[in-house]
């Protein structure tokens, strides 16, 4: 009787494989990954195409990315995606860039998110602001009363 690979794999292992495939499929849809990279000599831009078809470029590396400032156009042209598209690599320069990190910094995502996430609005929030406005605005925080120096009672003091 010949045993096949399926006979050796138990149900728990099959479930782990299915879960890993589902995670990979989700990451493929949402994670920024480069599928192609090149250097545009005419515009002096390092370009990369994302898995979803979007194309990004960033200006002269010495203005944005340290470590590539002494690179010639020929060296910059030798860029390639690595690690499934999570990075850009220059073999001759021994330089790597993270695609998600690059996009995060180039698009100034931290400031952008702060602007949009800090501006959350709801009807309840607007109604509370209107009520506070009728009363003269947001209530002031009351200052805490100053702390009094306390006297410790000790056995020597006779208390």
GROMACS elastic network, one bead per residue, 0.5 to 0.9 nm:
[ bonds ]
;  ai    aj funct       b0    kb
    3     6     6  0.80944   500
    3     7     6  0.60927   500
    3     8     6  0.75305   500
    4     7     6  0.53182   500
    4     8     6  0.68972   500
    5     8     6  0.52622   500
    5     9     6  0.65966   500
    6     9     6  0.53113   500
    6    10     6  0.80034   500
    7    10     6  0.74900   500
    9    12     6  0.82904   500
    9    13     6  0.62710   500
    9    14     6  0.68243   500
   10    13     6  0.54702   500
   10    14     6  0.64366   500
   10    15     6  0.88830   500
   11    14     6  0.50031   500
   11    15     6  0.62129   500
   11    16     6  0.87199   500
   12    15     6  0.50685   500
   12    16     6  0.63360   500
   12    17     6  0.87547   500
   13    16     6  0.50401   500
   13    17     6  0.62692   500
   13    18     6  0.86714   500
   14    17     6  0.50986   500
   14    18     6  0.62207   500
   14    19     6  0.86467   500
   15    18     6  0.50834   500
   15    19     6  0.61490   500
   15    20     6  0.85970   500
   16    19     6  0.50932   500
   16    20     6  0.61235   500
   16    21     6  0.86054   500
   17    20     6  0.51062   500
   17    21     6  0.61937   500
   17    22     6  0.86361   500
   18    21     6  0.51452   500
   18    22     6  0.62196   500
   18    23     6  0.87358   500
   19    22     6  0.50533   500
   19    23     6  0.62472   500
   19    24     6  0.86403   500
   20    23     6  0.51062   500
   20    24     6  0.61660   500
   20    25     6  0.85929   500
   21    24     6  0.50450   500
   21    25     6  0.61186   500
   21    26     6  0.86289   500
   22    25     6  0.50888   500
   22    26     6  0.62443   500
   22    27     6  0.86626   500
   23    26     6  0.51204   500
   23    27     6  0.61463   500
   23    28     6  0.85295   500
   24    27     6  0.50722   500
   24    28     6  0.60336   500
   24    29     6  0.86837   500
   25    28     6  0.50668   500
   25    29     6  0.64769   500
   25    30     6  0.89498   500
   26    29     6  0.52209   500
   26    30     6  0.63407   500
   26    31     6  0.81977   500
   27    30     6  0.52124   500
   27    31     6  0.51797   500
   27    32     6  0.86823   500
   28    31     6  0.59311   500
   28    32     6  0.81854   500
   28    33     6  0.79950   500
   28    51     6  0.81718   500
   29    32     6  0.84110   500
   29    51     6  0.85598   500
   29    52     6  0.80750   500
   30    33     6  0.89794   500
   31    86     6  0.84385   500
   31   100     6  0.78541   500
   32    50     6  0.67126   500
   32    51     6  0.73515   500
   32    52     6  0.84547   500
   32    85     6  0.78717   500
   32    86     6  0.71200   500
   32    99     6  0.68161   500
   32   100     6  0.59262   500
   32   103     6  0.84509   500
   33    49     6  0.83602   500
   33    50     6  0.54901   500
   33    51     6  0.57248   500
   33    52     6  0.84538   500
   33    81     6  0.85396   500
   33    84     6  0.70927   500
   33    86     6  0.51200   500
   33    87     6  0.76833   500
   33    99     6  0.66412   500
   33   100     6  0.76693   500
   34    37     6  0.71870   500
   34    48     6  0.61573   500
   34    49     6  0.55165   500
   34    51     6  0.58454   500
   34    52     6  0.89875   500
   34    80     6  0.89884   500
   34    81     6  0.60361   500
   34    82     6  0.83478   500
   34    84     6  0.77931   500
   34    86     6  0.65691   500
   34    87     6  0.73408   500
   34    88     6  0.78683   500
   34    99     6  0.71124   500
   35    48     6  0.74547   500
   35    49     6  0.58670   500
   35    50     6  0.56974   500
   35    51     6  0.56633   500
   35    53     6  0.89849   500
   35    80     6  0.86908   500
   35    81     6  0.63522   500
   35    82     6  0.88789   500
   35    84     6  0.79615   500
   35    85     6  0.57478   500
   36    47     6  0.83889   500
   36    48     6  0.55559   500
   36    49     6  0.52070   500
   36    50     6  0.72925   500
   36    51     6  0.86234   500
   36    80     6  0.68351   500
   36    81     6  0.62484   500
   36    85     6  0.82516   500
   37    46     6  0.75168   500
   37    47     6  0.56414   500
   37    49     6  0.63519   500
   37    77     6  0.86444   500
   37    78     6  0.87856   500
   37    79     6  0.60545   500
   37    80     6  0.54435   500
   37    81     6  0.62865   500
   37    88     6  0.75409   500
   38    45     6  0.86064   500
   38    46     6  0.60820   500
   38    47     6  0.53212   500
   38    48     6  0.63672   500
   38    49     6  0.89641   500
   38    76     6  0.79081   500
   38    77     6  0.56673   500
   38    78     6  0.72203   500
   38    79     6  0.58797   500
   38    80     6  0.72609   500
   39    43     6  0.88694   500
   39    44     6  0.71907   500
   39    45     6  0.58952   500
   39    47     6  0.57933   500
   39    48     6  0.85614   500
   39    57     6  0.88386   500
   39    73     6  0.75294   500
   39    74     6  0.86341   500
   39    76     6  0.60701   500
   39    78     6  0.78273   500
   39    79     6  0.73513   500
   40    43     6  0.56883   500
   40    44     6  0.55347   500
   40    45     6  0.51694   500
   40    46     6  0.62269   500
   40    47     6  0.68370   500
   40    57     6  0.88403   500
   40    73     6  0.87433   500
   40    77     6  0.77855   500
   41    45     6  0.69233   500
   41    46     6  0.86479   500
   41    73     6  0.66161   500
   41    74     6  0.88845   500
   41    77     6  0.82282   500
   42    45     6  0.80532   500
   43    46     6  0.89946   500
   43    59     6  0.81403   500
   43    60     6  0.87995   500
   44    58     6  0.85226   500
   44    59     6  0.62562   500
   44    60     6  0.56014   500
   44    61     6  0.86341   500
   44    73     6  0.81738   500
   45    57     6  0.56297   500
   45    58     6  0.53176   500
   45    60     6  0.58510   500
   45    61     6  0.79211   500
   46    56     6  0.83111   500
   46    57     6  0.53091   500
   46    58     6  0.54910   500
   46    59     6  0.67201   500
   46    60     6  0.74405   500
   46    61     6  0.76466   500
   46    76     6  0.75233   500
   46    77     6  0.80777   500
   46    79     6  0.83780   500
   47    55     6  0.70395   500
   47    56     6  0.56181   500
   47    58     6  0.66497   500
   48    54     6  0.85239   500
   48    55     6  0.57419   500
   48    56     6  0.54661   500
   48    57     6  0.62872   500
   48    80     6  0.89443   500
   48    81     6  0.84148   500
   48    88     6  0.86535   500
   49    52     6  0.81609   500
   49    53     6  0.62124   500
   49    54     6  0.57857   500
   49    56     6  0.63471   500
   49    57     6  0.87216   500
   50    53     6  0.53164   500
   50    54     6  0.52375   500
   50    55     6  0.60605   500
   50    56     6  0.77945   500
   50    85     6  0.81916   500
   51    54     6  0.74125   500
   51    85     6  0.82298   500
   52    55     6  0.89582   500
   56   103     6  0.87251   500
   58    61     6  0.74556   500
   58    64     6  0.77268   500
   58   106     6  0.76224   500
   59    62     6  0.84035   500
   59    63     6  0.70088   500
   59    64     6  0.70130   500
   60    63     6  0.56836   500
   60    64     6  0.69508   500
   60    65     6  0.83770   500
   60    69     6  0.82304   500
   61    64     6  0.51791   500
   61    65     6  0.50100   500
   61    66     6  0.71201   500
   61    67     6  0.83313   500
   61    68     6  0.57469   500
   61    69     6  0.58910   500
   61    71     6  0.85254   500
   61    76     6  0.89505   500
   62    65     6  0.57414   500
   62    66     6  0.60715   500
   62    67     6  0.77852   500
   62    68     6  0.61156   500
   62    70     6  0.76426   500
   62    71     6  0.87546   500
   63    66     6  0.78416   500
   63    69     6  0.78317   500
   64   106     6  0.81956   500
   65    68     6  0.63653   500
   65    69     6  0.74486   500
   65    97     6  0.87692   500
   65   102     6  0.89333   500
   66    69     6  0.61470   500
   67    70     6  0.75183   500
   67    71     6  0.84416   500
   67    93     6  0.84133   500
   67    95     6  0.70958   500
   68    71     6  0.53416   500
   68    72     6  0.88187   500
   68    76     6  0.80663   500
   68    93     6  0.75963   500
   68    95     6  0.75441   500
   69    72     6  0.85904   500
   71    74     6  0.79847   500
   71    75     6  0.58675   500
   71    76     6  0.62950   500
   71    93     6  0.74577   500
   72    75     6  0.51531   500
   72    76     6  0.62296   500
   72    77     6  0.85892   500
   73    76     6  0.50047   500
   73    77     6  0.60696   500
   73    78     6  0.89288   500
   74    77     6  0.51314   500
   74    78     6  0.69071   500
   75    78     6  0.54799   500
   75    79     6  0.78745   500
   75    90     6  0.75462   500
   75    91     6  0.88076   500
   75    92     6  0.67911   500
   75    93     6  0.72784   500
   76    79     6  0.60276   500
   76    90     6  0.71432   500
   76    93     6  0.85200   500
   77    80     6  0.87884   500
   77    90     6  0.85591   500
   78    89     6  0.82842   500
   78    90     6  0.60029   500
   78    91     6  0.74464   500
   78    92     6  0.78691   500
   79    88     6  0.64588   500
   79    89     6  0.55206   500
   79    91     6  0.77140   500
   80    85     6  0.89237   500
   80    87     6  0.83930   500
   80    88     6  0.55727   500
   80    89     6  0.53609   500
   80    90     6  0.67564   500
   80    91     6  0.86779   500
   81    84     6  0.72817   500
   81    85     6  0.51351   500
   81    86     6  0.73157   500
   81    87     6  0.56732   500
   81    89     6  0.61703   500
   81    99     6  0.89910   500
   82    85     6  0.52592   500
   82    86     6  0.64056   500
   82    87     6  0.51426   500
   82    88     6  0.58166   500
   82    89     6  0.63758   500
   82    96     6  0.87650   500
   83    86     6  0.54802   500
   83    87     6  0.61862   500
   83    88     6  0.86220   500
   84    87     6  0.77625   500
   85    88     6  0.73817   500
   85    98     6  0.89972   500
   85    99     6  0.74870   500
   86    97     6  0.85777   500
   86    98     6  0.59884   500
   86    99     6  0.53349   500
   86   100     6  0.69361   500
   87    96     6  0.65661   500
   87    97     6  0.53737   500
   87   100     6  0.80385   500
   88    95     6  0.82414   500
   88    96     6  0.55382   500
   88    97     6  0.51189   500
   88    98     6  0.65123   500
   88    99     6  0.67491   500
   89    93     6  0.85628   500
   89    94     6  0.74940   500
   89    95     6  0.57999   500
   89    97     6  0.65889   500
   90    93     6  0.53905   500
   90    94     6  0.57658   500
   90    95     6  0.52117   500
   90    96     6  0.64414   500
   90    97     6  0.89996   500
   91    95     6  0.68315   500
   91    96     6  0.85831   500
   92    95     6  0.80013   500
   93    96     6  0.87947   500
   97   100     6  0.89571   500
   97   101     6  0.77193   500
   97   102     6  0.69362   500
   98   101     6  0.51363   500
   98   102     6  0.58585   500
   98   103     6  0.85446   500
   99   102     6  0.50099   500
   99   103     6  0.61603   500
   99   104     6  0.84858   500
  100   103     6  0.52409   500
  100   104     6  0.60485   500
  100   105     6  0.86653   500
  101   105     6  0.61773   500
  101   106     6  0.84399   500
  102   105     6  0.53026   500
  102   106     6  0.58961   500
  102   107     6  0.83463   500
  103   106     6  0.50855   500
  103   107     6  0.57819   500
  103   108     6  0.80469   500
  103   109     6  0.80151   500
  104   107     6  0.56433   500
  104   108     6  0.59731   500
  104   109     6  0.51651   500
  104   110     6  0.74086   500
  105   109     6  0.65380   500
  105   110     6  0.80014   500
  106   109     6  0.78446   500
  107   110     6  0.86316   500
  107   112     6  0.81747   500
  108   111     6  0.58500   500
  108   112     6  0.63185   500
  108   113     6  0.87521   500
  109   113     6  0.58038   500
  109   114     6  0.83053   500
  110   113     6  0.53407   500
  110   114     6  0.61869   500
  110   115     6  0.86982   500
  111   114     6  0.50480   500
  111   115     6  0.62000   500
  111   116     6  0.87410   500
  112   115     6  0.51847   500
  112   116     6  0.63402   500
  112   117     6  0.84573   500
  113   116     6  0.51556   500
  113   117     6  0.55860   500
  113   118     6  0.78238   500
  114   117     6  0.53316   500
  114   118     6  0.55190   500
  114   119     6  0.81998   500
  115   118     6  0.54600   500
  115   119     6  0.63093   500
  116   119     6  0.52481   500
  116   120     6  0.71252   500
  117   120     6  0.58755   500
  121   124     6  0.84449   500
  121   125     6  0.64846   500
  121   126     6  0.72120   500
  122   125     6  0.51675   500
  122   126     6  0.62662   500
  122   127     6  0.86535   500
  123   126     6  0.50338   500
  123   127     6  0.60671   500
  123   128     6  0.85837   500
  124   127     6  0.51195   500
  124   128     6  0.62089   500
  124   129     6  0.86272   500
  125   128     6  0.52030   500
  125   129     6  0.62386   500
  125   130     6  0.87483   500
  126   129     6  0.50641   500
  126   130     6  0.62564   500
  126   131     6  0.87503   500
  127   130     6  0.50977   500
  127   131     6  0.63027   500
  127   132     6  0.86503   500
  128   131     6  0.51321   500
  128   132     6  0.61571   500
  128   133     6  0.84973   500
  129   132     6  0.50843   500
  129   133     6  0.60420   500
  129   134     6  0.87599   500
  129   137     6  0.77935   500
  129   138     6  0.77159   500
  130   134     6  0.64137   500
  130   135     6  0.88925   500
  130   137     6  0.85606   500
  131   134     6  0.52067   500
  131   135     6  0.66333   500
  131   136     6  0.89264   500
  131   137     6  0.82182   500
  132   135     6  0.51179   500
  132   136     6  0.63527   500
  132   138     6  0.54568   500
  132   139     6  0.74206   500
  133   136     6  0.50947   500
  133   138     6  0.70867   500
  134   137     6  0.69404   500
  135   138     6  0.80179   500
  135   139     6  0.84086   500
  136   139     6  0.80299   500
  137   140     6  0.86622   500
  139   142     6  0.88031   500
  140   143     6  0.89465   500
  141   144     6  0.89999   500
  142   145     6  0.88372   500
  143   146     6  0.86635   500
  144   147     6  0.84543   500
  145   148     6  0.89445   500
  147   150     6  0.86126   500
  153   156     6  0.85259   500
  153   157     6  0.69558   500
  153   158     6  0.83547   500
  153   159     6  0.61949   500
  154   157     6  0.54110   500
  154   158     6  0.71097   500
  154   159     6  0.66097   500
  155   158     6  0.55728   500
  155   159     6  0.63874   500
  156   159     6  0.77543   500
